[in-house]
């Protein structure tokens, strides 16, 4: 069921310790900072977080990691010039890392939302990221079996929502939003604007409201 | 006929200009972070190249300046960029389906090492204290129809990065088709490594630097022009 919620604090209140949380964004583009800050304030801990990166600078996901709330990161590119909070935790052995090639990350999230139990892909074949994984020779090439990534909650950022929860995004801030919305059991979206039902052209809806559970407008 | 086309090794910009010139008009191209990004400076309007960025866009324009800067419009290196007329946005699974589904004509990547059979190592030094980060490198290497590498031929210590077998962890197996370096352009195919042209050295001098058997490109024997 779709709910419109007044504050980010109420929106994330149900997230339990030990949850797997998908967080949208590529770098800072599309990262739902207000929802992440609220998650930090909620005290939820022992989280597994799925994101492309592992936080930048001193905001958003980086702070969640700094405060020790993240037990495990599933991501493709943790190491950046300003990923100092992740770097510190990783070197201290205080955070687990599952490193996933970015296309596998995206497709494994998509698979979860689409009810696919796994898939074969040539990406990663013959590399250390495919070690121990099932392989098959298909379609003229060696391929690696990959499994879906499910989540309890997704936190994503969109530009606008209508009264049915349909979403549109803005430029490259779209990135992981649509696939994470589908992959999580409960999807919480922060938007800049809520428009009346019917105000979005159905031809241009990117995420249909069926994937969305909670919407909160942020300034 | 000599295949030496320059009296000096090529600088980064000259190399980028050469790669740009070799990209077939109308191609869909992904340029990796770092040196490959320079290629975009030398693509001409007549070439009508469409640039893909893995974070969900085709039709990427040049780096954004001043009031063009928009935090929602960045490239794979997280640098603010611009959009060109005819650009499109899509989500991450679609963006990687573009790579993984074989729709990209060319990707240009940097490398630590390339092997004689086209194996690529460009994501991890394998050092025990290094934090690994792979991003989209494995998808690009495996998915694009042609994988071009841009790198200096030698390490700072003077060791060839074109090797018999990569000692660094692999990004992809048998995926590289062409290697552009400051000293030569190498074509990698089923028959081994062919040298298309050399810069600032003769073929024999080049062979002395590289621990892989090389063959000089012979246009007549090849029967067709490879590249431009």
Interface residues (C-beta under 8 A of the other chain):
Chain A: X26 X27 X28 X29 X30 X52 X76 X77 X78 X79 X80 X86 X87 X90 X91 X97 X99 X100 X101 X102 X103 X104 X105 X106 X107 X109 X110 X121 X122 X123 X124 X125 X126 X127 X128 X129 X142 X169 X170 X171 X172 X173 X174 X175 X176 X177 X178 X179 X206
Chain B: X53 X54 X55 X56 X57 X70 X71 X72 X73 X74 X78 X83 X89 X90 X91 X92 X93 X95 X96 X97 X99 X100 X119 X124 X129 X131 X132 X133 X134 X135 X136 X137 X138 X139 X142 X143 X169 X170 X171 X172 X173
